[in-house]
Amino acid sequence: MENSRNSSVDTFKFLAIGTVIIHHTRAFYYSYDQYGGHALLLLKYFFYAVRFGIPYFFISAGYFFGKSLQKGRPLGQLTRRYCGRLTQLFILWTIIYFFIPQNFNDEVIKFGYMRTLYWHFTSIHLHIWDFIRHHFITFLFTGSRGHLWFFPAYITGILILSLFLFLKKEKYLIVFGLILYFVSLLGRSYKEFPIGFDPGFEIFYGPFISTFFIAIGLRFSRIDFSARKNHVIVLGFILIFTGLIVQFAENWFLFKYYKMVPEHAFLAGMIPLGIGIFLLSMGYQNLGKSTIFPYLGRYTLGVFVLHEMFISMLKPVRCYFEPVTWDIAFPVIVFLLSLLTTMLLVRSPIGRILVKQQ
């Protein structure tokens, strides 16, 4: 929503969307399932642990929201601008993904692409009604595809931030966000813990994950990082290392004592990891300046909304590849197809509505 980004922010956006795609393509899960072994297990959990993309996006959102406020933009106007555009994107992509089968993998192997698409299109009204009727809360917070949860989470996080600012209670915002975050942990990753619980829905949707990171970003927008670059960089690396170690420890603990593998859930270690990555982007403000990465980072939104479509479409061809080859090539191909499609879409006014944030 803000154009005055340094090259480092866009470079890290490029890296961040890469971690999202690697996670969603389940890098090295296929290889480990086929061959086993400690090396593949380590690769599998390493790429799971470094998925800093979503926290980084939320912290950046809060940071640039705060910078816009410092430029004198009215709070109400800025909130409407952010939430209006995000709501538009959420509705449009929810409609689009209703037309893309989620079970491409099994159906295409049996019947082929064209027949699968035909059956899906002729019964799409039944798919829509059945999904909304049986998963109404999930539908409100994710739309028609899982990764779209990012938009309602972004919207609700911004609304909560704006409410606290309007009420002049900003000093409580980070604490409130942290409470929401740990409630989500107890309702998902740690639900088998003695104080955990089963909420009956995916509790990391909505404001539970986003609010804390957006609040941190708002606080960072008031800090002059250029005056203390070396300290920021050192602290960033310390937090990243800490976040990775904590996540590995959490995974070990949850599996050893509760037989849980929180593959798609957030953990406590995500907090220092996400903050550490953002601090590096503030410390290395010219990182990637002479490379193509800042340019590619500007297409992050388009890559994000499109990548699940290509994941669904390409899964059926996995059987034609060796597992290790597939695990390396699949995320790269998904990223390139999403990026090229985004570049084509931004060339037209209608396409820009679908893939441009502003």
Secondary structure, DSSP 8 states (H G I E B T S, - for coil): --S---HHHHHHHHHHHHHHHHHHTTTTHHHHHHH--HHHHHHHHHHHHT--HHHHHHHHHHHHHHHHHHTT--HHHHHHHHHHHHHHHHHHHHHHHHTS-TTHHHHHHHH-HHHHHHHHHHTHHHHHHHHHHH-HHHHHHHTTSGGGGHHHHHHHHHHHHHHHHHTT-GGGHHHHHHHHHHHHHHHTTTTTSTT----SS-TTTTHHHHHHHHHHHHHHTTS-GGGGHHHHHHHHHHHHHHHHHHHHHHHHHHHHHH----TTS--TTHHHHHHHHHHHHHHSTTTTTTSSHHHHHTTHHHHHHHHHHHHHHHGGGGGGS-HHHHHHHHHHHHHHHHHHHHHHHTTSHHHHHHH---
